[in-house]
Amino acid sequence: MSAPSIGAVTLAPHRVGAMVLRYLYLLRSSWTRLLELIYWPAVQLLVWGFLQLYIAQNSGFFARASGVFIAAVLMWDVLFRGQLGFSVSFLEEMWSRNLSNLMISPLRPIEFVCALMIMSLIRLAIGMVPVTFLAIAFFGFNVYGLGLALAAFFVNLILTSWAVGIVVSGVLLRNGMGAESLAWTLMFVLMPLACVYYPVSVLPDWLQVIAWALPPTYVFEGMRALIMEHVVRADLMVEAFVLNAFYFAAGVVAFLQLLKSARRVGSLLQTGE
Amino acid sequence: MPQAAEPAIAVDQLVKVYKTTRAVDGISFALERGSITGLLGGNGAGKTTTIAMIMGLVMPTSGTVKVLGAEMPRQRYQVLHKMNFESPYVDMPHRLTVRQNLTVFGLLYAVEDLKGRIASLARELDLVEFIDRPTGKLSAGQKTRVALAKALINSPQVLLLDEPTASLDPDTADWVRAHLERFRKERGVTVLLASHNMAEVERLCERVIIMKRGRIEDDDTPQRLLIRYGRETLEEVFLDVARGRGEASEAAQ
């Protein structure tokens, strides 16, 4: 089987496929894992959706902004669940004490990362697609009605989620399971700064500088502009994409450096605490 | 290009320091292709760190490790597909069946005719009965056989074994040893075996390297070690080395 070369990096599709197959076998064998993928996004959607319904009935502004909360919930879940899908697949290797087997196999780090990205998409699809239909059924909000803009939102959010997932996996490799909580909590640092539920202008000036350094901020601003003002802000999507390209590349470099450091301190041998 | 006479594993002045601990302290040895060597030592002797450096899992502080001519870990991807490893301290995903696990590893190692290879390993290692059961539901003996099947899936030229029969009952352990013996004879694979089981090393190995506090204390054939130390079993030799009686015994000779 041939292995195409990306620059100095070899990428063999059969090894990426082997890892994806490994995670699909796992999902197929565990209904609790499958249920968990849908459970939290559905709960989130219902809570925020009904809250929006209630407020809209009592406020002209929210009546005009119909769907903005629901869209924000769905977009936030793309960001959060995308990273979680990446990190949890990685954690599965640590939980099952299988990491050494993989590290002594011909699997390259970049192939491992590719498999984790594919699994992040698959897990996201399993969890989010049914929830988007719930949004139509309960609140009459059709996220697919956002059209091409939805694709731009999705690409930018998933790139950010992967960049964070890659760094978290590197930290786990280097520091072991003691860093597991990062996988579950790191993304929440972005939540207030990325302005998921409110415009950037609400933040103090100095915090706005930080907010605009985060790609998701552009997505949530763009989403509000589209839903509330019916304006497509392509400029915001391009800026987000440029930032994402930088963060993603930085994430890969950080992962490789953390892996190198893990080899130096011997932490690949001990993947416990 | 590696020379034909180049050793399968060449370790030269290898040192590994973890913060202030010298886990491996300047060891050198070379293993001929097709040989089987036992790596003996008490807890903390440096066996696992040495094996980890040979596999490229741990980066040496200084010195070099070459496997089939490739320097580890820098050139590891030139040889990782020709090596494999088995240890009871490393698991495979519990929820996956034996067949699924072997399929995943077979794909990672690009094994040709993978279905045929799995079927043949299942027959050789007596896995047929439970090949479609989740790996986590197997007994310790069955898990060891599955781990061995994973280690042999790519028909490796270099096989590293870390206490392959630990926690097995004597019957299963004997079965595993017999299989390893047969596999090595048939395939001419180079085996490095770290073990605490002296009888196992005596039976399987044609050479024994004894480590203590990160250094090589002795390196010889089992027969010559017995003669030199004036002992009847390797266990007695090991105890002599571990308790610092080696020099005294040799001086008395």
Interface residues (C-beta under 8 A of the other chain):
Chain A: M1 T10 A12 H14 R15 G17 A18 M19 L21 R22 Y25 L26 S29 S30 E92 S96 R97 N98 S100 N101 L102 M103 I104 S105 P106 L107 R108 K260 R263 R264 V265 G266 L268 L269
Chain B: K16 Y18 A23 T48 T49 A52 M55 G56 L57 V58 M59 P73 Y77 L80 H81 M83 N84 F85 S87 Y89 V90 D91 M92 P93 H94 R95 L96 T97 Q100 T103 V104 F105 L107 L108 Y109 A110 P134 K150
